[in-house]
């Protein structure tokens, strides 16, 4: 957030979106690396510096983050939240190998 706000101190909107694994759907961020207590502090500090809530927080690419505790914890910090309560799949080595194989074959 600091980098984004340093580059553009008065953005029209600012959002947070990442894709990875879900965690506990309790407000923790980045696969649980930032625990709920620290996430609340981080988001509170960022929105205070921004002067308003984030335009959007997107947890739609993370499995099972669309739970009540996640929304209860994060709703003060965003105008809109998207989240999934389902396993959303992901990118794995097999997909990557297939993509590279197709890319290599299309060049010949």
C-alpha positions as CSV (number, residue, x, y, z in Angstrom):
1,X,0.0,0.0,0.0
2,X,2.8,2.4,0.9
3,X,4.4,2.0,-2.6
4,X,1.0,2.5,-4.3
5,X,0.2,5.6,-2.3
6,X,3.7,7.0,-2.7
7,X,3.4,6.7,-6.5
8,X,-0.1,8.1,-6.5
9,X,-1.0,9.9,-3.3
10,X,-4.7,10.6,-4.2
11,X,-6.0,7.6,-6.2
12,X,-9.6,7.6,-7.2
13,X,-9.8,4.0,-5.9
14,X,-7.4,1.5,-4.5
15,X,-8.0,-2.2,-4.1
16,X,-6.4,-5.4,-2.8
17,X,-6.5,-8.6,-4.8
18,X,-4.4,-11.7,-4.6
19,X,-4.7,-15.3,-5.6
20,X,-3.3,-18.2,-3.7
21,X,-4.5,-20.6,-1.1
22,X,-7.2,-19.7,1.4
23,X,-6.4,-19.8,5.1
24,X,-8.8,-19.7,8.0
25,X,-11.3,-17.3,6.4
26,X,-11.1,-15.2,9.6
27,X,-9.5,-12.0,8.3
28,X,-6.0,-13.4,7.9
29,X,-4.3,-12.4,4.6
30,X,-1.9,-14.0,2.1
31,X,-2.6,-17.6,2.9
32,X,-2.5,-16.9,6.7
33,X,1.0,-15.4,6.6
34,X,-0.5,-12.2,8.0
35,X,-2.7,-13.3,10.9
36,X,-6.1,-11.7,11.6
37,X,-4.8,-9.3,14.3
38,X,-2.0,-8.0,12.1
39,X,-4.3,-7.9,9.0
40,X,-6.7,-5.6,10.9
41,X,-3.8,-3.4,11.9
42,X,-2.4,-3.3,8.4
43,X,-5.8,-2.6,6.7
44,X,-6.7,0.0,9.3
45,X,-3.4,1.8,8.8
46,X,-3.7,1.6,5.0
47,X,-7.3,2.9,4.9
48,X,-6.4,5.7,7.4
49,X,-3.6,6.8,5.2
50,X,-5.9,6.6,2.1
51,X,-8.6,8.5,3.9
52,X,-11.3,6.0,3.0
53,X,-12.1,2.3,2.6
54,X,-10.5,0.4,-0.3
55,X,-12.7,0.3,-3.4
56,X,-12.5,-3.5,-3.5
57,X,-10.9,-6.4,-1.8
58,X,-10.9,-9.6,-3.9
59,X,-10.5,-13.0,-2.3
60,X,-12.3,-14.7,-5.2
61,X,-9.2,-16.6,-6.3
62,X,-8.6,-18.1,-2.9
63,X,-10.4,-21.3,-1.8
64,X,-13.0,-21.0,0.8
65,X,-12.4,-17.4,2.0
66,X,-16.1,-16.4,1.6
67,X,-17.0,-17.1,5.2
68,X,-18.8,-14.9,7.7
69,X,-15.7,-14.4,9.9
70,X,-13.7,-13.1,6.8
71,X,-16.4,-10.7,5.9
72,X,-17.0,-9.6,9.5
73,X,-13.3,-8.8,9.9
74,X,-12.6,-7.1,6.6
75,X,-15.8,-5.2,5.8
76,X,-14.8,-2.0,7.5
77,X,-11.9,-1.7,5.1
78,X,-13.6,-2.1,1.7
79,X,-16.6,-0.8,-0.2
80,X,-16.9,-4.1,-2.0
81,X,-15.6,-7.6,-1.2
82,X,-15.6,-10.6,-3.5
83,X,-14.9,-14.0,-2.2
84,X,-15.5,-17.7,-2.9
85,X,-16.7,-20.3,-0.5
86,X,-15.7,-23.0,-2.9
87,X,-12.4,-24.7,-3.8
88,X,-11.4,-22.7,-6.8
89,X,-8.6,-24.8,-8.2
90,X,-5.4,-23.2,-9.4
91,X,-2.3,-23.3,-11.5
92,X,-0.1,-26.3,-11.1
93,X,3.0,-27.7,-12.7
94,X,0.9,-29.8,-15.1
95,X,-0.9,-26.8,-16.5
96,X,2.4,-24.9,-16.8
97,X,4.0,-27.8,-18.7
98,X,1.1,-28.1,-21.0
99,X,1.2,-24.4,-21.7
100,X,4.9,-24.5,-22.4
101,X,4.5,-27.6,-24.6
102,X,1.8,-25.8,-26.6
103,X,3.9,-22.7,-26.9
104,X,6.9,-24.6,-28.1
105,X,4.9,-26.6,-30.6
106,X,3.2,-23.5,-32.0
107,X,6.6,-21.9,-32.7
108,X,7.7,-24.7,-35.1
